[in-house]
Amino acid sequence: MKSVHTSEAPLHIPPGFPPYRYEIKLLNLEECYDILFGSSVGTPIKETPHYKYATGDKTPLKEYFEKCRGFTWARPGTPAENMTVDELCEEFEVLLNSDKGYLEPPYESHYIIVKNDRQLIDGTRRACTLLSNGITHALAAFVI
């Protein structure tokens, strides 16, 4: 994902997420933060294990994924229940190396979702991928 497309499509709500009232606005990705599994404080996006992975340091994300296995991914009873950390990282590699742009069809409604204070709700890997490619701004769904 090395480019950004514009879109006027309605927000795609990922499975398991509640319906949101939202507004599509331009987001400065460098201002985002994520509350990582096991933490109660926000981590600036450029300090997340996801961003480190996107910029070449693979170990922190693999360790993070092991820590949250069965809670945030590979949950019992889901299709990904038996997924491995390596398989999850391979999915991220596909995103990192994709020639498709952010919001390019058929994903024109798959906005990064944030709270008004720029806390990431969904789209950490997409945001890190864009940032690692030098893209600092993108349309996002701000939850109201």
N, C-alpha and C positions, 0 to 999 in steps of 0.2 A: 504494500500500500504506500505508494510514493506520490500520490496526488489527491486533491480534494475536489469533489464535484458539488454543485449546488443542487438543492432538492426542495420541492414544495410538497413532498409526500407526507401523509400523516405518520406519526410515530408508530413503529413496530414495537409492541410490548413483548419482551421475551417471556417464554413460558415460566410460570411460577411467580411472576411479578404482578403487583396489583395494577389496575388501570390508573393512569396518571392524568391530571390536568397539567398542561405544559405549554411552554412558549418556545418556539425555535428562535435562537439568537446565536450570534457569533461568540465563540468561547475562546479565550486565551488559554491554551492548553497548559502553559507553564504555571498558571494560577490554580490548577486542579490539585486536589489531594485525595488520598484514599485512606479509609480506616481499614487496615489490614486485619485479617483473622487473628484473634487473640489479643488485639490492642483496643484501647478505648480512645486513643488520640490519633489525629490525622498525620499521615506521612505525605510530604510534598511529592508530587508525581515523579520528579527526577531522582528521588531517593528510594523509590519502590524497587523491590526485586524484579518487577516486570520491566521497568526501564533499564535496569542494569543488564538484564538478559538481552533486551533489544540492542544494547550498545556493546555486547560482547562478553559480559561477565555472567556466565550461565549458572554457576553454583548457587547464588542466593535464591533464585527462583525455584530451582529443583528442591532445595531445602524447605522453602516456604510451602510448595505444593505437598511435600511429604507431611508437613505439620497439619495441613488442613484437609487431608484426604478423609473422605467420609463425611465431611461437614459442608464444605463449599463446593466440592466436586466428588465424583465417585461415591455418591451416596447410595446406601443399600436400596434396592428396588428400582433404581434408575437404569436406563440403557448404558450409562457410563460406569456402572458399579465396578466392573473389573478392569477399568482403564488403568494404565500405568503412568507414572510420572513422565517417562520418556514419550509415551503416546500423546500426553497433554502438551509437552514441549514441542513435539512434531507439529501439532495443530498451530501453535504459536509461530513456528518457523514458516509454515505455509502463509500465514498472514504477513509476517515480516518480509517475505520474499515475493509477495504477490505483485503482479503488474496492474491489478485492479485498483481503482481509486476509492477513497472513502466516499460513500453515498453513491457510488456508481451502480446502475442497475445490474442485477436485480435486487440490490441492497440499498436502494435509495431511501428507504424508511428506517434503516438501522442506525439511528443517531446515537451518539454518545449521550448518556443520560446523567444529568447532574442536579444536585440541589442548588438553590439560589446562591449558597455560599461557595459553590464550585466543588463540593464533595462529590466524587464519582459514585454513581449508583450502578451503572453498567457501562462498560466500554473502556476499562483500564488498559487492556491490551491494544485496542485500536488507538487510544490516545498516545500510548507509549510508542507505538509503531510510527505514528505521524511525527511525533517529536524527534524520534531517532533519525528521521529522514529530513529534519530541518523545517518541518511544517509546524508553526506555532499557533495558528488560528484555524478553527473549523466550526461549522454549524453544529449546534448541540440542542438537545431538548432540556430546557430548564423547567424543573417541576415547580408548579405554583401551589 
